[in-house]
Amino acid sequence: MQSTLGHALAVAAIGLVLGEGCNSAGDAGGADAAKKAHEAAIVEMKQPIAMISAYLPHVRQPEPTSPYMPKRRSDVEKASLAAAAEVRHAANGAKQKLERVARDATKDLQTALEAVATACTEATEPEKQEQCAKSAEALEPVLQKADAAAAAAGAGKYPHVAPESITDEAKKAIASLLRAKGPGPAEKEYFAKRLDPNATAADVLTACQAAQGEIDAMAKAYEKADEPIRLVAVTHKMSLDSQCNNLNGVENMRREMEGCKKPGKGKTPECKLVCSKVKAIVAEGVPAAAFAPLGKEYDETCDEADAGTK
Protein backbone atom coordinates (compact mmCIF):
# COMPACT_ATOMS: atom_id res chain seq x y z
CA MET A 1 0.00 0.00 0.00
CA GLN A 2 2.77 2.38 1.03
CA SER A 3 4.75 1.37 -2.03
CA THR A 4 1.76 2.10 -4.29
CA LEU A 5 1.18 5.51 -2.68
CA GLY A 6 4.84 6.43 -3.04
CA HIS A 7 4.81 5.45 -6.68
CA ALA A 8 1.72 7.59 -7.32
CA LEU A 9 3.28 10.61 -5.62
CA ALA A 10 6.44 10.20 -7.64
CA VAL A 11 4.47 10.03 -10.87
CA ALA A 12 2.49 13.15 -9.90
CA ALA A 13 5.70 15.02 -9.10
CA ILE A 14 7.19 14.08 -12.43
CA GLY A 15 3.97 15.18 -14.18
CA LEU A 16 4.04 18.55 -12.38
CA VAL A 17 7.62 19.16 -13.41
CA LEU A 18 6.91 18.16 -17.00
CA GLY A 19 3.78 20.32 -17.03
CA GLU A 20 5.68 23.36 -15.83
CA GLY A 21 8.30 22.67 -18.46
CA CYS A 22 5.67 22.48 -21.21
CA ASN A 23 3.98 25.67 -20.06
CA SER A 24 7.29 27.45 -19.95
CA ALA A 25 8.14 26.20 -23.42
CA GLY A 26 4.70 27.19 -24.66
CA ASP A 27 5.08 30.71 -23.29
CA ALA A 28 8.50 31.02 -24.86
CA GLY A 29 7.15 29.74 -28.15
CA GLY A 30 4.29 32.23 -28.08
CA ALA A 31 6.61 35.13 -27.32
CA ASP A 32 8.95 34.06 -30.08
CA ALA A 33 6.06 33.83 -32.54
CA ALA A 34 4.86 37.32 -31.57
CA LYS A 35 8.35 38.73 -32.00
CA LYS A 36 8.72 37.15 -35.43
CA ALA A 37 5.27 38.41 -36.47
CA HIS A 38 6.08 42.00 -35.53
CA GLU A 39 9.52 41.83 -37.11
CA ALA A 40 8.00 40.59 -40.38
CA ALA A 41 5.28 43.25 -40.22
CA ILE A 42 7.83 46.02 -39.63
CA VAL A 43 9.75 44.97 -42.73
CA GLU A 44 6.62 44.78 -44.86
CA MET A 45 5.38 48.20 -43.67
CA LYS A 46 8.55 50.10 -44.56
CA GLN A 47 7.80 50.84 -48.21
CA PRO A 48 4.02 51.37 -47.96
CA ILE A 49 4.52 53.86 -45.11
CA ALA A 50 7.28 55.54 -47.14
CA MET A 51 4.84 55.97 -50.04
CA ILE A 52 2.06 57.27 -47.79
CA SER A 53 4.52 59.72 -46.19
CA ALA A 54 5.64 60.96 -49.60
CA TYR A 55 2.18 61.46 -51.12
CA LEU A 56 0.21 62.62 -48.07
CA PRO A 57 1.38 66.29 -48.23
CA HIS A 58 -0.07 66.51 -51.75
CA VAL A 59 -3.52 65.06 -51.01
CA ARG A 60 -4.99 68.29 -49.66
CA GLN A 61 -5.45 71.14 -52.12
CA PRO A 62 -3.67 74.27 -50.86
CA GLU A 63 -5.84 77.23 -49.93
CA PRO A 64 -5.31 80.37 -52.04
CA THR A 65 -2.91 82.64 -50.18
CA SER A 66 -3.79 85.79 -52.11
CA PRO A 67 -6.89 87.33 -53.70
CA TYR A 68 -4.88 87.51 -56.93
CA MET A 69 -4.45 83.73 -57.20
CA PRO A 70 -7.05 81.39 -58.76
CA LYS A 71 -9.57 80.14 -56.23
CA ARG A 72 -9.74 76.70 -57.83
CA ARG A 73 -7.34 75.10 -60.26
CA SER A 74 -8.25 71.97 -62.17
CA ASP A 75 -4.62 70.84 -62.37
CA VAL A 76 -4.23 71.01 -58.59
CA GLU A 77 -7.45 69.01 -58.21
CA LYS A 78 -6.10 66.32 -60.54
CA ALA A 79 -2.78 66.23 -58.68
CA SER A 80 -4.58 65.80 -55.34
CA LEU A 81 -6.67 62.99 -56.81
CA ALA A 82 -3.51 61.25 -58.08
CA ALA A 83 -1.82 61.59 -54.67
CA ALA A 84 -4.87 60.20 -52.88
CA ALA A 85 -4.94 57.23 -55.26
CA GLU A 86 -1.31 56.43 -54.42
CA VAL A 87 -2.05 56.63 -50.69
CA ARG A 88 -5.00 54.27 -51.21
CA HIS A 89 -2.85 51.83 -53.17
CA ALA A 90 -0.11 51.84 -50.53
CA ALA A 91 -2.56 51.36 -47.65
CA ASN A 92 -4.37 48.53 -49.40
CA GLY A 93 -1.10 46.78 -50.21
CA ALA A 94 0.15 47.17 -46.64
CA LYS A 95 -3.03 45.64 -45.23
CA GLN A 96 -2.73 42.62 -47.51
CA LYS A 97 0.90 42.12 -46.48
CA LEU A 98 0.05 42.30 -42.79
CA GLU A 99 -2.73 39.75 -43.24
CA ARG A 100 -0.16 37.41 -44.72
CA VAL A 101 2.72 37.80 -42.24
CA ALA A 102 1.12 38.99 -38.97
CA ARG A 103 -2.63 38.56 -39.10
CA ASP A 104 -3.25 38.24 -35.35
CA ALA A 105 -0.53 40.60 -34.13
CA THR A 106 -1.60 43.60 -36.22
CA LYS A 107 -5.40 43.55 -36.31
CA ASP A 108 -5.81 47.21 -35.28
CA LEU A 109 -3.28 48.33 -37.86
CA GLN A 110 -5.04 46.34 -40.57
CA THR A 111 -8.34 48.01 -39.67
CA ALA A 112 -6.75 51.47 -39.81
CA LEU A 113 -5.15 50.76 -43.19
CA GLU A 114 -8.47 49.54 -44.55
CA ALA A 115 -10.04 52.82 -43.41
CA VAL A 116 -7.35 54.75 -45.32
CA ALA A 117 -7.94 52.71 -48.47
CA THR A 118 -11.68 53.35 -48.24
CA ALA A 119 -11.39 57.09 -47.55
CA CYS A 120 -8.89 57.63 -50.38
CA THR A 121 -10.91 55.84 -53.06
CA GLU A 122 -12.08 58.23 -55.82
CA ALA A 123 -11.11 61.31 -53.80
CA THR A 124 -12.23 63.73 -56.50
CA GLU A 125 -13.45 66.62 -54.33
CA PRO A 126 -11.70 68.69 -51.63
CA GLU A 127 -13.97 67.24 -48.92
CA LYS A 128 -13.13 63.69 -49.92
CA GLN A 129 -9.43 64.54 -50.14
CA GLU A 130 -9.61 65.99 -46.63
CA GLN A 131 -11.12 62.71 -45.38
CA CYS A 132 -8.34 60.80 -47.12
CA ALA A 133 -5.64 62.92 -45.48
CA LYS A 134 -7.22 62.65 -42.03
CA SER A 135 -7.50 58.87 -42.28
CA ALA A 136 -3.79 58.62 -43.15
CA GLU A 137 -2.89 60.91 -40.26
CA ALA A 138 -5.00 58.68 -37.98
CA LEU A 139 -2.51 55.88 -38.58
CA GLU A 140 -0.13 57.55 -36.09
CA PRO A 141 -1.81 56.51 -32.79
CA VAL A 142 -2.33 53.01 -34.18
CA LEU A 143 1.35 52.78 -35.12
CA GLN A 144 2.29 53.94 -31.62
CA LYS A 145 0.16 51.14 -30.18
CA ALA A 146 1.83 48.69 -32.57
CA ASP A 147 5.23 49.97 -31.36
CA ALA A 148 4.25 49.18 -27.75
CA ALA A 149 3.18 45.65 -28.71
CA ALA A 150 6.38 45.14 -30.70
CA ALA A 151 8.52 46.38 -27.80
CA ALA A 152 6.76 43.99 -25.42
CA ALA A 153 7.59 41.14 -27.81
CA GLY A 154 11.21 42.26 -28.11
CA ALA A 155 10.87 43.46 -31.70
CA GLY A 156 11.85 46.82 -33.22
CA LYS A 157 9.82 49.93 -34.08
CA TYR A 158 7.31 50.34 -36.87
CA PRO A 159 7.87 53.03 -39.50
CA HIS A 160 5.69 56.10 -38.97
CA VAL A 161 3.98 58.49 -41.38
CA ALA A 162 6.63 61.20 -41.37
CA PRO A 163 9.18 62.80 -43.74
CA GLU A 164 12.01 60.72 -42.27
CA SER A 165 10.21 57.54 -43.37
CA ILE A 166 10.38 58.49 -47.07
CA THR A 167 12.78 56.18 -48.87
CA ASP A 168 14.75 56.83 -52.05
CA GLU A 169 12.36 54.48 -53.82
CA ALA A 170 9.38 56.57 -52.69
CA LYS A 171 11.12 59.79 -53.76
CA LYS A 172 11.68 58.28 -57.18
CA ALA A 173 8.05 57.16 -57.40
CA ILE A 174 6.63 60.62 -56.67
CA ALA A 175 9.10 62.58 -58.81
CA SER A 176 6.91 62.54 -61.94
CA LEU A 177 3.85 63.82 -60.07
CA LEU A 178 5.83 66.64 -58.49
CA ARG A 179 7.20 67.76 -61.84
CA ALA A 180 3.80 67.52 -63.56
CA LYS A 181 2.17 69.39 -60.68
CA GLY A 182 4.83 72.10 -60.41
CA PRO A 183 5.39 74.92 -59.99
CA GLY A 184 8.69 75.08 -61.83
CA PRO A 185 11.07 78.06 -61.63
CA ALA A 186 9.32 80.09 -64.35
CA GLU A 187 5.89 79.46 -62.89
CA LYS A 188 7.10 80.51 -59.43
CA GLU A 189 8.37 83.74 -60.96
CA TYR A 190 5.03 84.25 -62.66
CA PHE A 191 3.16 83.75 -59.37
CA ALA A 192 5.47 86.28 -57.73
CA LYS A 193 4.70 88.82 -60.48
CA ARG A 194 0.97 88.35 -59.96
CA LEU A 195 1.37 89.34 -56.32
CA ASP A 196 3.86 92.17 -56.88
CA PRO A 197 2.21 95.62 -56.63
CA ASN A 198 5.20 97.14 -58.43
CA ALA A 199 4.90 94.83 -61.44
CA THR A 200 3.18 96.19 -64.52
CA ALA A 201 0.54 94.31 -66.50
CA ALA A 202 3.19 93.77 -69.18
CA ASP A 203 5.52 92.24 -66.55
CA VAL A 204 2.84 89.80 -65.45
CA LEU A 205 1.95 88.82 -69.01
CA THR A 206 5.59 88.27 -69.94
CA ALA A 207 6.08 86.09 -66.86
CA CYS A 208 2.96 84.09 -67.71
CA GLN A 209 4.22 83.46 -71.22
CA ALA A 210 7.57 82.25 -69.85
CA ALA A 211 5.72 79.86 -67.54
CA GLN A 212 3.68 78.65 -70.51
CA GLY A 213 6.87 77.67 -72.32
CA GLU A 214 8.09 75.79 -69.26
CA ILE A 215 4.82 73.91 -68.83
CA ASP A 216 4.46 73.17 -72.54
CA ALA A 217 7.81 71.36 -72.38
CA MET A 218 6.76 69.48 -69.27
CA ALA A 219 3.43 68.42 -70.80
CA LYS A 220 5.18 67.12 -73.91
CA ALA A 221 7.58 65.14 -71.74
CA TYR A 222 4.62 63.34 -70.14
CA GLU A 223 2.50 62.77 -73.25
CA LYS A 224 3.07 59.00 -72.96
CA ALA A 225 3.25 58.79 -69.17
CA ASP A 226 0.84 56.75 -67.05
CA GLU A 227 -2.65 58.21 -67.23
CA PRO A 228 -2.77 59.98 -63.84
CA ILE A 229 0.51 61.79 -64.52
CA ARG A 230 -0.36 62.57 -68.13
CA LEU A 231 -3.70 63.95 -67.00
CA VAL A 232 -2.08 66.18 -64.34
CA ALA A 233 0.43 67.48 -66.91
CA VAL A 234 -2.10 68.24 -69.64
CA THR A 235 -4.53 69.82 -67.16
CA HIS A 236 -1.71 71.93 -65.75
CA LYS A 237 -0.97 73.21 -69.27
CA MET A 238 -4.65 73.98 -69.87
CA SER A 239 -4.91 75.78 -66.55
CA LEU A 240 -1.96 78.05 -67.26
CA ASP A 241 -3.16 78.72 -70.80
CA SER A 242 -6.48 79.82 -69.31
CA GLN A 243 -4.73 82.07 -66.79
CA CYS A 244 -2.65 83.78 -69.50
CA ASN A 245 -5.73 84.23 -71.68
CA ASN A 246 -7.58 85.74 -68.74
CA LEU A 247 -4.75 88.17 -68.04
CA ASN A 248 -4.70 89.19 -71.70
CA GLY A 249 -8.46 89.65 -71.64
CA VAL A 250 -8.34 91.87 -68.57
CA GLU A 251 -5.55 93.97 -70.07
CA ASN A 252 -7.51 94.38 -73.31
CA MET A 253 -10.59 95.51 -71.35
CA ARG A 254 -8.45 97.99 -69.42
CA ARG A 255 -7.11 99.46 -72.66
CA GLU A 256 -10.56 99.66 -74.21
CA MET A 257 -11.85 101.41 -71.13
CA GLU A 258 -9.02 103.91 -71.48
CA GLY A 259 -10.35 104.67 -74.95
CA CYS A 260 -13.75 105.35 -73.48
CA LYS A 261 -12.32 108.40 -71.71
CA LYS A 262 -12.03 110.21 -75.05
CA PRO A 263 -14.64 112.91 -75.70
CA GLY A 264 -17.80 111.52 -77.21
CA LYS A 265 -16.90 107.85 -76.57
CA GLY A 266 -18.32 107.34 -73.10
CA LYS A 267 -21.98 106.98 -74.08
CA THR A 268 -21.45 104.70 -77.08
CA PRO A 269 -22.88 101.15 -76.95
CA GLU A 270 -19.34 99.79 -77.30
CA CYS A 271 -18.15 101.63 -74.19
CA LYS A 272 -21.21 100.64 -72.22
CA LEU A 273 -20.41 97.00 -73.04
CA VAL A 274 -16.76 97.48 -72.05
CA CYS A 275 -17.79 99.06 -68.77
CA SER A 276 -20.15 96.17 -68.08
CA LYS A 277 -17.34 93.67 -68.62
CA VAL A 278 -14.89 95.63 -66.47
CA LYS A 279 -17.49 95.85 -63.71
CA ALA A 280 -17.79 92.04 -63.76
CA ILE A 281 -13.99 91.65 -63.61
CA VAL A 282 -13.73 93.95 -60.60
CA ALA A 283 -16.61 92.17 -58.85
CA GLU A 284 -15.01 88.76 -59.38
CA GLY A 285 -11.56 90.00 -58.35
CA VAL A 286 -8.73 91.20 -60.55
CA PRO A 287 -6.16 88.48 -61.41
CA ALA A 288 -2.99 90.38 -60.45
CA ALA A 289 -1.88 93.25 -58.26
CA ALA A 290 -1.02 95.15 -61.43
CA PHE A 291 -4.76 95.44 -62.09
CA ALA A 292 -5.65 96.65 -58.58
CA PRO A 293 -6.32 100.22 -59.85
CA LEU A 294 -8.95 98.87 -62.26
CA GLY A 295 -11.79 99.49 -59.81
CA LYS A 296 -10.87 103.14 -59.36
CA GLU A 297 -10.45 103.56 -63.12
CA TYR A 298 -13.89 102.07 -63.64
CA ASP A 299 -15.43 104.51 -61.16
CA GLU A 300 -13.75 107.45 -62.90
CA THR A 301 -14.65 106.36 -66.39
CA CYS A 302 -17.77 104.25 -66.45
CA ASP A 303 -19.83 105.79 -63.66
CA GLU A 304 -19.46 109.21 -65.23
CA ALA A 305 -20.29 107.82 -68.64
CA ASP A 306 -23.40 106.13 -67.21
CA ALA A 307 -24.42 109.42 -65.62
CA GLY A 308 -24.26 111.10 -69.02
CA THR A 309 -21.54 113.57 -68.02
CA LYS A 310 -19.37 112.68 -71.00
Secondary structure, DSSP 4 states (H G I P E B T S, - for coil): -HHHHHHHHHHHHHHHHHHHHHHHHHHHHHHHHHHHHHHHHHHHHHHHHHHHHHHGGGTSPPPPSSTTS-S--HHHHHHHHHHHHHHHHHHHHHHHHHHHH-TTTTHHHHHHHHHHHHHTTT--SHHHHHHHHHHHHTHHHHHHHHHHHHHHTT--PPP-SSGGG--HHHHHHHHHHHHHH---HHHHHHHHHHH-TT--HHHHHHHHHHHHHHHHHHHHHTTTS-HHHHHHHHHHHHHHHHHHHHHHHHHHHHHHHHHTTSTTTTTSHHHHHHHHHHHHHHHH--SSGGGTTHHHHHIIIIIHHHTT--
